[in-house]
Amino acid sequence: MADPSEQPFDAVRQDIAQIQSLCSKMELLWRSISAKSQRDLWKRKVEQVAEEADSLKASLDKYNLRHQRRMQEARERAELIGRSNGDSSHVLRIFDDEAQAMQSARNSSRMMEETLATGVAILSKYSEQRDRLKRAQRKALDVLNTLGLSNSVMRLIEKRNRVDRWIKYAGMVLTIVILFFIWRWTR
């Protein structure tokens, strides 16, 4: 189906083709004229009309090419405007994905801060327990000394204290290692 804007061009193109065909017929006719002056006159007139028809055809082709280029630019412009106004859902999806990634990073950072705060709280509780246990040990030693318990019971208590200390330090190291791996995993 022809573009409606092409119809005037087609009509003019047909008219020019008709003029060119008439020029070729007239060329045959002027050759048949017997008088030389009449023949030269008609030859010039036919050549002039043929040149004008060729010039009109070239001008029409240039104009048609410019018109087609403008129409193509208008279609592309309309497509771009339509894309920028209504077809931006893929851009919004990209921004949504980025926002979700940022929210996830914030949540991870908050969780790491909470884990660090929990670790600090645990260490402070261990410190308080150590102080309490030292006080209790001193009091127990004072009581035992006053009661006169044997040295073997005292050694047992000290050994148990050392084992508890090792458990405490191993727990601290294990907690730090776990926190380190969690920190490395989130980065």
OpenMM code with the backbone's topology and positions (N, CA, C; nanometers):
from openmm import Vec3, app, unit

residues = "MET ALA ASP PRO SER GLU GLN PRO PHE ASP ALA VAL ARG GLN ASP ILE ALA GLN ILE GLN SER LEU CYS SER LYS MET GLU LEU LEU TRP ARG SER ILE SER ALA LYS SER GLN ARG ASP LEU TRP LYS ARG LYS VAL GLU GLN VAL ALA GLU GLU ALA ASP SER LEU LYS ALA SER LEU ASP LYS TYR ASN LEU ARG HIS GLN ARG ARG MET GLN GLU ALA ARG GLU ARG ALA GLU LEU ILE GLY ARG SER ASN GLY ASP SER SER HIS VAL LEU ARG ILE PHE ASP ASP GLU ALA GLN ALA MET GLN SER ALA ARG ASN SER SER ARG MET MET GLU GLU THR LEU ALA THR GLY VAL ALA ILE LEU SER LYS TYR SER GLU GLN ARG ASP ARG LEU LYS ARG ALA GLN ARG LYS ALA LEU ASP VAL LEU ASN THR LEU GLY LEU SER ASN SER VAL MET ARG LEU ILE GLU LYS ARG ASN ARG VAL ASP ARG TRP ILE LYS TYR ALA GLY MET VAL LEU THR ILE VAL ILE LEU PHE PHE ILE TRP ARG TRP THR ARG".split()
positions = [
    Vec3(0.0846, -0.1179, 0.0000),
    Vec3(0.0000, 0.0000, 0.0000),
    Vec3(0.0890, 0.1239, 0.0000),
    Vec3(0.0594, 0.2151, -0.0868),
    Vec3(0.1414, 0.3354, -0.1008),
    Vec3(0.1122, 0.4324, 0.0122),
    Vec3(0.2180, 0.5033, 0.0494),
    Vec3(0.2068, 0.6067, 0.1516),
    Vec3(0.1249, 0.7221, 0.0931),
    Vec3(0.0242, 0.7762, 0.1672),
    Vec3(-0.0576, 0.8860, 0.1129),
    Vec3(0.0246, 1.0082, 0.0755),
    Vec3(0.1358, 1.0298, 0.1450),
    Vec3(0.2180, 1.1465, 0.1130),
    Vec3(0.2952, 1.1257, -0.0171),
    Vec3(0.3016, 1.0022, -0.0683),
    Vec3(0.3729, 0.9728, -0.1922),
    Vec3(0.2847, 0.9948, -0.3158),
    Vec3(0.1537, 1.0041, -0.3003),
    Vec3(0.0632, 1.0141, -0.4149),
    Vec3(0.0890, 1.1372, -0.5017),
    Vec3(0.1079, 1.2559, -0.4445),
    Vec3(0.1372, 1.3715, -0.5315),
    Vec3(0.2674, 1.3521, -0.6088),
    Vec3(0.3669, 1.2908, -0.5456),
    Vec3(0.4941, 1.2670, -0.6139),
    Vec3(0.4741, 1.1712, -0.7308),
    Vec3(0.3943, 1.0688, -0.7104),
    Vec3(0.3689, 0.9722, -0.8173),
    Vec3(0.2970, 1.0388, -0.9346),
    Vec3(0.2000, 1.1247, -0.9043),
    Vec3(0.1261, 1.1936, -1.0110),
    Vec3(0.2193, 1.2831, -1.0916),
    Vec3(0.3051, 1.3586, -1.0239),
    Vec3(0.3989, 1.4476, -1.0937),
    Vec3(0.4989, 1.3641, -1.1730),
    Vec3(0.5435, 1.2526, -1.1146),
    Vec3(0.6387, 1.1654, -1.1824),
    Vec3(0.5762, 1.1092, -1.3116),
    Vec3(0.4502, 1.0729, -1.3066),
    Vec3(0.3809, 1.0225, -1.4261),
    Vec3(0.3684, 1.1326, -1.5319),
    Vec3(0.3385, 1.2541, -1.4853),
    Vec3(0.3281, 1.3659, -1.5803),
    Vec3(0.4619, 1.3906, -1.6493),
    Vec3(0.5703, 1.3859, -1.5725),
    Vec3(0.7030, 1.4083, -1.6315),
    Vec3(0.7357, 1.2960, -1.7291),
    Vec3(0.7027, 1.1723, -1.6926),
    Vec3(0.7270, 1.0597, -1.7845),
    Vec3(0.6466, 1.0774, -1.9137),
    Vec3(0.5256, 1.1272, -1.9003),
    Vec3(0.4418, 1.1513, -2.0187),
    Vec3(0.5043, 1.2606, -2.1059),
    Vec3(0.5553, 1.3671, -2.0416),
    Vec3(0.6207, 1.4753, -2.1170),
    Vec3(0.7424, 1.4205, -2.1904),
    Vec3(0.8224, 1.3347, -2.1230),
    Vec3(0.9412, 1.2790, -2.1869),
    Vec3(0.9027, 1.1892, -2.3054),
    Vec3(0.7950, 1.1135, -2.2880),
    Vec3(0.7525, 1.0285, -2.4006),
    Vec3(0.7035, 1.1145, -2.5176),
    Vec3(0.6334, 1.2257, -2.4876),
    Vec3(0.5899, 1.3176, -2.5934),
    Vec3(0.7106, 1.3816, -2.6624),
    Vec3(0.8150, 1.4114, -2.5841),
    Vec3(0.9364, 1.4710, -2.6419),
    Vec3(1.0010, 1.3743, -2.7413),
    Vec3(1.0051, 1.2460, -2.7040),
    Vec3(1.0655, 1.1494, -2.7969),
    Vec3(0.9808, 1.1355, -2.9240),
    Vec3(0.8498, 1.1444, -2.9132),
    Vec3(0.7623, 1.1404, -3.0318),
    Vec3(0.7812, 1.2661, -3.1158),
    Vec3(0.7939, 1.3822, -3.0471),
    Vec3(0.8123, 1.5080, -3.1198),
    Vec3(0.9477, 1.5099, -3.1889),
    Vec3(1.0448, 1.4401, -3.1316),
    Vec3(1.1762, 1.4339, -3.1947),
    Vec3(1.1654, 1.3626, -3.3297),
    Vec3(1.0840, 1.2597, -3.3346),
    Vec3(1.0628, 1.1904, -3.4617),
    Vec3(0.9908, 1.2821, -3.5616),
    Vec3(0.8991, 1.3639, -3.5067),
    Vec3(0.8217, 1.4522, -3.5943),
    Vec3(0.9067, 1.5660, -3.6517),
    Vec3(0.9921, 1.6303, -3.5721),
    Vec3(1.0688, 1.7429, -3.6258),
    Vec3(1.1683, 1.6962, -3.7296),
    Vec3(1.2107, 1.5699, -3.7222),
    Vec3(1.3045, 1.5188, -3.8226),
    Vec3(1.2350, 1.5042, -3.9604),
    Vec3(1.1039, 1.4910, -3.9516),
    Vec3(1.0313, 1.4721, -4.0788),
    Vec3(0.9974, 1.6047, -4.1489),
    Vec3(1.0260, 1.7194, -4.0828),
    Vec3(0.9983, 1.8503, -4.1438),
    Vec3(1.1033, 1.8742, -4.2522),
    Vec3(1.0558, 1.9180, -4.3703),
    Vec3(1.1467, 1.9340, -4.4848),
    Vec3(1.2240, 2.0661, -4.4816),
    Vec3(1.1652, 2.1740, -4.4331),
    Vec3(1.2341, 2.3031, -4.4324),
    Vec3(1.3361, 2.3050, -4.3189),
    Vec3(1.4607, 2.3434, -4.3548),
    Vec3(1.5704, 2.3399, -4.2579),
    Vec3(1.5476, 2.4374, -4.1448),
    Vec3(1.5032, 2.5583, -4.1714),
    Vec3(1.4832, 2.6576, -4.0655),
    Vec3(1.3747, 2.6111, -3.9689),
    Vec3(1.2669, 2.5543, -4.0205),
    Vec3(1.1605, 2.5017, -3.9338),
    Vec3(1.2116, 2.3826, -3.8516),
    Vec3(1.2912, 2.2983, -3.9176),
    Vec3(1.3446, 2.1809, -3.8489),
    Vec3(1.4338, 2.2229, -3.7331),
    Vec3(1.5244, 2.3202, -3.7536),
    Vec3(1.6141, 2.3673, -3.6473),
    Vec3(1.5350, 2.4307, -3.5329),
    Vec3(1.4329, 2.5082, -3.5699),
    Vec3(1.3499, 2.5714, -3.4669),
    Vec3(1.2811, 2.4652, -3.3791),
    Vec3(1.2186, 2.3667, -3.4432),
    Vec3(1.1502, 2.2619, -3.3657),
    Vec3(1.2498, 2.1737, -3.2895),
    Vec3(1.3670, 2.1558, -3.3480),
    Vec3(1.4693, 2.0765, -3.2779),
    Vec3(1.5054, 2.1447, -3.1468),
    Vec3(1.5315, 2.2781, -3.1521),
    Vec3(1.5663, 2.3527, -3.0299),
    Vec3(1.4522, 2.3495, -2.9302),
    Vec3(1.3293, 2.3660, -2.9760),
    Vec3(1.2146, 2.3656, -2.8847),
    Vec3(1.1981, 2.2291, -2.8177),
    Vec3(1.2120, 2.1228, -2.8960),
    Vec3(1.1973, 1.9874, -2.8393),
    Vec3(1.3103, 1.9595, -2.7408),
    Vec3(1.4336, 1.9977, -2.7753),
    Vec3(1.5471, 1.9774, -2.6840),
    Vec3(1.5276, 2.0579, -2.5554),
    Vec3(1.4771, 2.1804, -2.5699),
    Vec3(1.4531, 2.2647, -2.4521),
    Vec3(1.3480, 2.2009, -2.3612),
    Vec3(1.2392, 2.1520, -2.4194),
    Vec3(1.1344, 2.0874, -2.3389),
    Vec3(1.1895, 1.9598, -2.2740),
    Vec3(1.2720, 1.8827, -2.3473),
    Vec3(1.3304, 1.7593, -2.2922),
    Vec3(1.4241, 1.7919, -2.1752),
    Vec3(1.5055, 1.8979, -2.1917),
    Vec3(1.5955, 1.9386, -2.0834),
    Vec3(1.5166, 1.9844, -1.9611),
    Vec3(1.4096, 2.0610, -1.9862),
    Vec3(1.3265, 2.1060, -1.8734),
    Vec3(1.2612, 1.9865, -1.8034),
    Vec3(1.2173, 1.8883, -1.8811),
    Vec3(1.1565, 1.7684, -1.8211),
    Vec3(1.2595, 1.6921, -1.7380),
    Vec3(1.3820, 1.6791, -1.7924),
    Vec3(1.4886, 1.6118, -1.7165),
    Vec3(1.5209, 1.6886, -1.5888),
    Vec3(1.5280, 1.8217, -1.6013),
    Vec3(1.5560, 1.9053, -1.4838),
    Vec3(1.4450, 1.8921, -1.3796),
    Vec3(1.3187, 1.8937, -1.4281),
    Vec3(1.2063, 1.8767, -1.3345),
    Vec3(1.2109, 1.7396, -1.2665),
    Vec3(1.2458, 1.6369, -1.3420),
    Vec3(1.2541, 1.5021, -1.2846),
    Vec3(1.3637, 1.4964, -1.1781),
    Vec3(1.4813, 1.5556, -1.2068),
    Vec3(1.5911, 1.5571, -1.1096),
    Vec3(1.5503, 1.6348, -0.9845),
    Vec3(1.4840, 1.7500, -1.0040),
    Vec3(1.4382, 1.8293, -0.8890),
    Vec3(1.3359, 1.7519, -0.8068),
    Vec3(1.2441, 1.6834, -0.8762),
    Vec3(1.1438, 1.6042, -0.8052),
    Vec3(1.2096, 1.4910, -0.7256),
    Vec3(1.3091, 1.4264, -0.7856),
    Vec3(1.3792, 1.3186, -0.7141),
    Vec3(1.4497, 1.3718, -0.5891),
    Vec3(1.5164, 1.4882, -0.6020),
    Vec3(1.5831, 1.5486, -0.4857),
    Vec3(1.4819, 1.5837, -0.3770),
    Vec3(1.3711, 1.6457, -0.4211),
    Vec3(1.2675, 1.6846, -0.3244),
    Vec3(1.2082, 1.5605, -0.2570),
    Vec3(1.1824, 1.4577, -0.3353),
    Vec3(1.1275, 1.3335, -0.2809),
    Vec3(1.2242, 1.2707, -0.1802),
    Vec3(1.3539, 1.2714, -0.2112),
    Vec3(1.4546, 1.2168, -0.1198),
    Vec3(1.4572, 1.2955, 0.0114),
    Vec3(1.4542, 1.4295, 0.0012),
    Vec3(1.4515, 1.5126, 0.1228),
    Vec3(1.3257, 1.4849, 0.2035),
    Vec3(1.2127, 1.4729, 0.1332),
    Vec3(1.0852, 1.4461, 0.2010),
    Vec3(1.0899, 1.3110, 0.2735),
    Vec3(1.1416, 1.2095, 0.2078),
    Vec3(1.1518, 1.0775, 0.2717),
    Vec3(1.2442, 1.0826, 0.3932),
    Vec3(1.3550, 1.1561, 0.3805),
    Vec3(1.4485, 1.1686, 0.4929),
    Vec3(1.3807, 1.2378, 0.6115),
    Vec3(1.3044, 1.3457, 0.5826),
    Vec3(1.2324, 1.4160, 0.6904),
    Vec3(1.1296, 1.3251, 0.7562),
    Vec3(1.0573, 1.2491, 0.6754),
    Vec3(0.9570, 1.1571, 0.7303),
    Vec3(1.0238, 1.0513, 0.8186),
    Vec3(1.1379, 0.9993, 0.7737),
    Vec3(1.2111, 0.8997, 0.8531),
    Vec3(1.2569, 0.9613, 0.9852),
    Vec3(1.3103, 1.0836, 0.9793),
    Vec3(1.3529, 1.1517, 1.1017),
    Vec3(1.2352, 1.1743, 1.1949),
    Vec3(1.1204, 1.2117, 1.1384),
    Vec3(1.0008, 1.2336, 1.2218),
    Vec3(0.9573, 1.1029, 1.2879),
    Vec3(0.9613, 0.9921, 1.2126),
    Vec3(0.9261, 0.8619, 1.2726),
    Vec3(1.0227, 0.8247, 1.3842),
    Vec3(1.1533, 0.8430, 1.3585),
    Vec3(1.2529, 0.8109, 1.4611),
    Vec3(1.2349, 0.8998, 1.5838),
    Vec3(1.2084, 1.0290, 1.5601),
    Vec3(1.1872, 1.1216, 1.6717),
    Vec3(1.0667, 1.0786, 1.7542),
    Vec3(0.9575, 1.0432, 1.6854),
    Vec3(0.8363, 0.9992, 1.7567),
    Vec3(0.8638, 0.8711, 1.8350),
    Vec3(0.9419, 0.7824, 1.7753),
    Vec3(0.9761, 0.6577, 1.8450),
    Vec3(1.0603, 0.6861, 1.9690),
    Vec3(1.1583, 0.7765, 1.9554),
    Vec3(1.2420, 0.8110, 2.0707),
    Vec3(1.1608, 0.8782, 2.1803),
    Vec3(1.0732, 0.9691, 2.1409),
    Vec3(0.9900, 1.0375, 2.2408),
    Vec3(0.8985, 0.9376, 2.3084),
    Vec3(0.8419, 0.8468, 2.2308),
    Vec3(0.7558, 0.7434, 2.2895),
    Vec3(0.8329, 0.6547, 2.3842),
    Vec3(0.9579, 0.6239, 2.3498),
    Vec3(1.0398, 0.5404, 2.4362),
    Vec3(1.0762, 0.6128, 2.5648),
    Vec3(1.1087, 0.7427, 2.5536),
    Vec3(1.1499, 0.8151, 2.6743),
    Vec3(1.0320, 0.8442, 2.7658),
    Vec3(0.9103, 0.8554, 2.7102),
    Vec3(0.7939, 0.8857, 2.7942),
    Vec3(0.7283, 0.7610, 2.8491),
    Vec3(0.7092, 0.6597, 2.7673),
    Vec3(0.6258, 0.5495, 2.8117),
    Vec3(0.6974, 0.4177, 2.8291),
    Vec3(0.8115, 0.4001, 2.7720),
    Vec3(0.8756, 0.2701, 2.7746),
    Vec3(0.9972, 0.2711, 2.8671),
    Vec3(0.9864, 0.3373, 2.9797),
    Vec3(1.1002, 0.3485, 3.0710),
    Vec3(1.0921, 0.2479, 3.1848),
    Vec3(1.0119, 0.1454, 3.1695),
    Vec3(0.9975, 0.0483, 3.2783),
    Vec3(1.1272, -0.0283, 3.3016),
    Vec3(1.2052, -0.0533, 3.1947),
    Vec3(1.3307, -0.1248, 3.2154),
    Vec3(1.4295, -0.0400, 3.2958),
    Vec3(1.4272, 0.0911, 3.2776),
    Vec3(1.5139, 0.1795, 3.3566),
    Vec3(1.4703, 0.1773, 3.5027),
    Vec3(1.3381, 0.1801, 3.5255),
    Vec3(1.2881, 0.1739, 3.6629),
    Vec3(1.3261, 0.0421, 3.7281),
    Vec3(1.3230, -0.0677, 3.6501),
    Vec3(1.3631, -0.1969, 3.7057),
    Vec3(1.5098, -0.1952, 3.7464),
    Vec3(1.5947, -0.1314, 3.6668),
    Vec3(1.7368, -0.1231, 3.7007),
    Vec3(1.7534, -0.0449, 3.8303),
    Vec3(1.6806, 0.0690, 3.8424),
    Vec3(1.6905, 0.1473, 3.9647),
    Vec3(1.6359, 0.0694, 4.0841),
    Vec3(1.5285, -0.0090, 4.0640),
    Vec3(1.4748, -0.0908, 4.1728),
    Vec3(1.5763, -0.1948, 4.2169),
    Vec3(1.6436, -0.2583, 4.1208),
    Vec3(1.7462, -0.3567, 4.1553),
    Vec3(1.8591, -0.2910, 4.2339),
    Vec3(1.9002, -0.1728, 4.1898),
    Vec3(2.0064, -0.1011, 4.2607),
    Vec3(1.9611, -0.0615, 4.4016),
    Vec3(1.8372, -0.0172, 4.4146),
    Vec3(1.7848, 0.0206, 4.5465),
    Vec3(1.7789, -0.1010, 4.6380),
    Vec3(1.7398, -0.2156, 4.5833),
    Vec3(1.7368, -0.3372, 4.6643),
    Vec3(1.8775, -0.3765, 4.7070),
    Vec3(1.9747, -0.3619, 4.6174),
    Vec3(2.1130, -0.3943, 4.6524),
    Vec3(2.1632, -0.3009, 4.7625),
    Vec3(2.1306, -0.1719, 4.7506),
    Vec3(2.1727, -0.0767, 4.8540),
    Vec3(2.1057, -0.1081, 4.9874),
    Vec3(1.9770, -0.1425, 4.9846),
    Vec3(1.9054, -0.1779, 5.1074),
    Vec3(1.9663, -0.3031, 5.1690),
    Vec3(2.0011, -0.3997, 5.0868),
    Vec3(2.0641, -0.5222, 5.1363),
    Vec3(2.1997, -0.4911, 5.1993),
    Vec3(2.2763, -0.4011, 5.1359),
    Vec3(2.4060, -0.3623, 5.1927),
    Vec3(2.3865, -0.2909, 5.3266),
    Vec3(2.2851, -0.2031, 5.3359),
    Vec3(2.2580, -0.1350, 5.4633),
    Vec3(2.2175, -0.2352, 5.5709),
    Vec3(2.1323, -0.3313, 5.5326),
    Vec3(2.0905, -0.4335, 5.6291),
    Vec3(2.2099, -0.5155, 5.6760),
    Vec3(2.2987, -0.5522, 5.5848),
    Vec3(2.4179, -0.6288, 5.6216),
    Vec3(2.5065, -0.5474, 5.7150),
    Vec3(2.5232, -0.4196, 5.6842),
    Vec3(2.6050, -0.3333, 5.7695),
    Vec3(2.5439, -0.3217, 5.9091),
    Vec3(2.4110, -0.3054, 5.9144),
    Vec3(2.3434, -0.2960, 6.0442),
    Vec3(2.3599, -0.4267, 6.1225),
    Vec3(2.3470, -0.5398, 6.0530),
    Vec3(2.3625, -0.6693, 6.1203),
    Vec3(2.5053, -0.6870, 6.1724),
    Vec3(2.6043, -0.6403, 6.0945),
    Vec3(2.7439, -0.6485, 6.1407),
    Vec3(2.7645, -0.5613, 6.2645),
    Vec3(2.7053, -0.4423, 6.2647),
    Vec3(2.7166, -0.3555, 6.3821),
    Vec3(2.6511, -0.4200, 6.5035),
    Vec3(2.5356, -0.4837, 6.4826),
    Vec3(2.4690, -0.5527, 6.5935),
    Vec3(2.5544, -0.6687, 6.6437),
    Vec3(2.6156, -0.7436, 6.5504),
    Vec3(2.7024, -0.8551, 6.5891),
    Vec3(2.8228, -0.8039, 6.6663),
    Vec3(2.8809, -0.6940, 6.6216),
    Vec3(2.9947, -0.6355, 6.6920),
    Vec3(2.9532, -0.5887, 6.8313),
    Vec3(2.8361, -0.5240, 6.8402),
    Vec3(2.7877, -0.4789, 6.9713),
    Vec3(2.7631, -0.5980, 7.0634),
    Vec3(2.7099, -0.7068, 7.0084),
    Vec3(2.6883, -0.8277, 7.0887),
    Vec3(2.8214, -0.8835, 7.1367),
    Vec3(2.9215, -0.8865, 7.0484),
    Vec3(3.0545, -0.9343, 7.0872),
    Vec3(3.1151, -0.8493, 7.1975),
    Vec3(3.1015, -0.7176, 7.1858),
    Vec3(3.1543, -0.6275, 7.2897),
    Vec3(3.0821, -0.6515, 7.4219),
    Vec3(2.9497, -0.6704, 7.4149),
    Vec3(2.8726, -0.6965, 7.5372),
    Vec3(2.9154, -0.8279, 7.6010),
    Vec3(2.9383, -0.9299, 7.5192),
    Vec3(2.9822, -1.0598, 7.5727),
    Vec3(3.1175, -1.0455, 7.6395),
    Vec3(3.2105, -0.9740, 7.5754),
    Vec3(3.3430, -0.9553, 7.6356),
    Vec3(3.3344, -0.8776, 7.7667),
    Vec3(3.2483, -0.7770, 7.7729),
    Vec3(3.2350, -0.7023, 7.8988),
    Vec3(3.1743, -0.7913, 8.0071),
    Vec3(3.0798, -0.8786, 7.9703),
    Vec3(3.0229, -0.9727, 8.0683),
    Vec3(3.1294, -1.0704, 8.1162),
    Vec3(3.2155, -1.1178, 8.0230),
    Vec3(3.3257, -1.2063, 8.0641),
    Vec3(3.4176, -1.1357, 8.1629),
    Vec3(3.4450, -1.0089, 8.1365),
    Vec3(3.5307, -0.9325, 8.2272),
    Vec3(3.4659, -0.9204, 8.3651),
    Vec3(3.3359, -0.8907, 8.3687),
    Vec3(3.2653, -0.8824, 8.4973),
    Vec3(3.2665, -1.0170, 8.5689),
    Vec3(3.2452, -1.1248, 8.4948),
    Vec3(3.2466, -1.2580, 8.5558),
    Vec3(3.3849, -1.2911, 8.6102),
    Vec3(3.4906, -1.2548, 8.5356),
    Vec3(3.6266, -1.2798, 8.5828),
    Vec3(3.6506, -1.2082, 8.7154),
    Vec3(3.6103, -1.0796, 8.7209),
    Vec3(3.6278, -1.0043, 8.8453),
    Vec3(3.5492, -1.0699, 8.9589),
    Vec3(3.4259, -1.1108, 8.9320),
    Vec3(3.3437, -1.1757, 9.0337),
    Vec3(3.4065, -1.3074, 9.0792),
    Vec3(3.4560, -1.3854, 8.9813),
    Vec3(3.5185, -1.5140, 9.0158),
    Vec3(3.6470, -1.4933, 9.0957),
    Vec3(3.7242, -1.3908, 9.0604),
    Vec3(3.8460, -1.3629, 9.1379),
    Vec3(3.8118, -1.3276, 9.2813),
    Vec3(3.7087, -1.2439, 9.2967),
    Vec3(3.6664, -1.2087, 9.4330),
    Vec3(3.6173, -1.3321, 9.5079),
    Vec3(3.5408, -1.4145, 9.4371),
    Vec3(3.4899, -1.5366, 9.5016),
    Vec3(3.6050, -1.6295, 9.5365),
    Vec3(3.7053, -1.6381, 9.4461),
    Vec3(3.8205, -1.7235, 9.4744),
    Vec3(3.8971, -1.6731, 9.5962),
    Vec3(3.9170, -1.5430, 9.6049),
    Vec3(3.9880, -1.4877, 9.7212),
    Vec3(3.9124, -1.5168, 9.8503),
    Vec3(3.7816, -1.4951, 9.8431),
    Vec3(3.7014, -1.5229, 9.9631),
    Vec3(3.7071, -1.6701, 9.9989),
    Vec3(3.6986, -1.7572, 9.8945),
    Vec3(3.7048, -1.9015, 9.9213),
    Vec3(3.8397, -1.9384, 9.9795),
    Vec3(3.9474, -1.8794, 9.9237),
    Vec3(4.0806, -1.9086, 9.9775),
    Vec3(4.0923, -1.8603, 10.1217),
    Vec3(4.0371, -1.7437, 10.1473),
    Vec3(4.0396, -1.6927, 10.2847),
    Vec3(3.9633, -1.7859, 10.3781),
    Vec3(3.8459, -1.8299, 10.3332),
    Vec3(3.7647, -1.9196, 10.4164),
    Vec3(3.8364, -2.0514, 10.4360),
    Vec3(3.8952, -2.1048, 10.3243),
    Vec3(3.9644, -2.2330, 10.3342),
    Vec3(4.0864, -2.2221, 10.4245),
    Vec3(4.1563, -2.1125, 10.4111),
    Vec3(4.2723, -2.0937, 10.4990),
    Vec3(4.2285, -2.0881, 10.6446),
    Vec3(4.1183, -2.0220, 10.6656),
    Vec3(4.0718, -2.0150, 10.8037),
    Vec3(4.0197, -2.1491, 10.8505),
    Vec3(3.9640, -2.2302, 10.7612),
    Vec3(3.9148, -2.3616, 10.8002),
    Vec3(4.0270, -2.4629, 10.8050),
    Vec3(4.1341, -2.4351, 10.7305),
    Vec3(4.2484, -2.5240, 10.7321),
    Vec3(4.2351, -2.6424, 10.6384),
    Vec3(4.1731, -2.6253, 10.5248),
    Vec3(4.1619, -2.7356, 10.4296),
    Vec3(4.2990, -2.7685, 10.3737),
    Vec3(4.3100, -2.8833, 10.3194),
    Vec3(4.4398, -2.9312, 10.2735),
    Vec3(4.4825, -2.8636, 10.1434),
    Vec3(4.6087, -2.8765, 10.1155),
    Vec3(4.6671, -2.8198, 9.9937),
    Vec3(4.6142, -2.8894, 9.8681),
    Vec3(4.5791, -3.0157, 9.8780),
    Vec3(4.5307, -3.0882, 9.7596),
    Vec3(4.3980, -3.0292, 9.7103),
    Vec3(4.3100, -2.9899, 9.8014),
    Vec3(4.1841, -2.9271, 9.7621),
    Vec3(4.2128, -2.7918, 9.6964),
    Vec3(4.3110, -2.7216, 9.7496),
    Vec3(4.3486, -2.5918, 9.6927),
    Vec3(4.4022, -2.6090, 9.5503),
    Vec3(4.4847, -2.7146, 9.5289),
    Vec3(4.5383, -2.7403, 9.3956),
    Vec3(4.4254, -2.7759, 9.2986),
    Vec3(4.3302, -2.8531, 9.3458),
    Vec3(4.2150, -2.8887, 9.2630),
    Vec3(4.1376, -2.7634, 9.2198),
    Vec3(4.1188, -2.6734, 9.3112),
    Vec3(4.0471, -2.5493, 9.2802),
    Vec3(4.1271, -2.4656, 9.1802),
    Vec3(4.2583, -2.4554, 9.1998),
    Vec3(4.3421, -2.3780, 9.1079),
    Vec3(4.3455, -2.4418, 8.9687),
    Vec3(4.3513, -2.5769, 8.9656),
    Vec3(4.3507, -2.6462, 8.8372),
    Vec3(4.2189, -2.6182, 8.7634),
    Vec3(4.1106, -2.6278, 8.8369),
    Vec3(3.9791, -2.5992, 8.7777),
    Vec3(3.9740, -2.4541, 8.7271),
    Vec3(4.0339, -2.3635, 8.7998),
    Vec3(4.0388, -2.2228, 8.7605),
    Vec3(4.1171, -2.2069, 8.6299),
    Vec3(4.2300, -2.2795, 8.6162),
    Vec3(4.3097, -2.2736, 8.4932),
    Vec3(4.2308, -2.3276, 8.3735),
    Vec3(4.1628, -2.4408, 8.3952),
    Vec3(4.0823, -2.4991, 8.2873),
    Vec3(3.9721, -2.4011, 8.2463),
    Vec3(3.9082, -2.3390, 8.3430),
    Vec3(3.8050, -2.2395, 8.3122),
    Vec3(3.8639, -2.1219, 8.2336),
    Vec3(3.9844, -2.0811, 8.2710),
    Vec3(4.0502, -1.9713, 8.2011),
    Vec3(4.0778, -2.0098, 8.0551),
    Vec3(4.1252, -2.1340, 8.0336),
    Vec3(4.1507, -2.1809, 7.8965),
    Vec3(4.0210, -2.1847, 7.8153),
    Vec3(3.9156, -2.2295, 7.8770),
    Vec3(3.7854, -2.2322, 7.8090),
    Vec3(3.7424, -2.0899, 7.7738),
    Vec3(3.7645, -1.9988, 7.8676),
    Vec3(3.7270, -1.8595, 7.8448),
    Vec3(3.8060, -1.8005, 7.7273),
    Vec3(3.9389, -1.8191, 7.7257),
    Vec3(4.0200, -1.7647, 7.6168),
    Vec3(3.9887, -1.8325, 7.4833),
    Vec3(3.9666, -1.9621, 7.4838),
    Vec3(3.9302, -2.0334, 7.3608),
    Vec3(3.7969, -1.9802, 7.3075),
    Vec3(3.7030, -1.9532, 7.3967),
    Vec3(3.5748, -1.8963, 7.3551),
    Vec3(3.5923, -1.7581, 7.2947),
    Vec3(3.6810, -1.6772, 7.3553),
    Vec3(3.7067, -1.5437, 7.3001),
    Vec3(3.7681, -1.5534, 7.1607),
    Vec3(3.8688, -1.6403, 7.1463),
    Vec3(3.9353, -1.6561, 7.0164),
    Vec3(3.8356, -1.7085, 6.9130),
    Vec3(3.7551, -1.8075, 6.9515),
    Vec3(3.6551, -1.8623, 6.8604),
    Vec3(3.5546, -1.7543, 6.8188),
    Vec3(3.5125, -1.6711, 6.9131),
    Vec3(3.4190, -1.5624, 6.8820),
    Vec3(3.4821, -1.4639, 6.7837),
    Vec3(3.6076, -1.4286, 6.8052),
    Vec3(3.6769, -1.3362, 6.7152),
    Vec3(3.6915, -1.3979, 6.5763),
    Vec3(3.7262, -1.5277, 6.5700),
    Vec3(3.7402, -1.5948, 6.4404),
    Vec3(3.6062, -1.5966, 6.3673),
    Vec3(3.4986, -1.6269, 6.4380),
    Vec3(3.3654, -1.6291, 6.3758),
    Vec3(3.3283, -1.4895, 6.3265),
    Vec3(3.3542, -1.3870, 6.4082),
    Vec3(3.3254, -1.2499, 6.3659),
    Vec3(3.4076, -1.2117, 6.2419),
    Vec3(3.5349, -1.2557, 6.2393),
    Vec3(3.6200, -1.2271, 6.1241),
    Vec3(3.5646, -1.2924, 5.9976),
    Vec3(3.5255, -1.4199, 6.0069),
    Vec3(3.4700, -1.4887, 5.8896),
    Vec3(3.3383, -1.4260, 5.8456),
    Vec3(3.2565, -1.3849, 5.9389),
    Vec3(3.1306, -1.3170, 5.9024),
    Vec3(3.1620, -1.1854, 5.8323),
    Vec3(3.2583, -1.1128, 5.8831),
    Vec3(3.2979, -0.9862, 5.8214),
    Vec3(3.3522, -1.0088, 5.6797),
    Vec3(3.4386, -1.1114, 5.6621),
    Vec3(3.4945, -1.1418, 5.5300),
    Vec3(3.3862, -1.1885, 5.4332),
    Vec3(3.2900, -1.2633, 5.4841),
    Vec3(3.1835, -1.3180, 5.4000),
    Vec3(3.0927, -1.2079, 5.3474),
    Vec3(3.0706, -1.1040, 5.4293),
    Vec3(2.9804, -0.9963, 5.3865),
    Vec3(3.0492, -0.9004, 5.2909),
    Vec3(3.1733, -0.9031, 5.2749),
    Vec3(3.2437, -0.8128, 5.1824),
    Vec3(3.2638, -0.8755, 5.0518),
] * unit.nanometer
topology = app.Topology()
chain = topology.addChain("A")
for resn in residues:
    res = topology.addResidue(resn, chain)
    for name in ("N", "CA", "C"):
        topology.addAtom(name, app.Element.getBySymbol(name[0]), res)
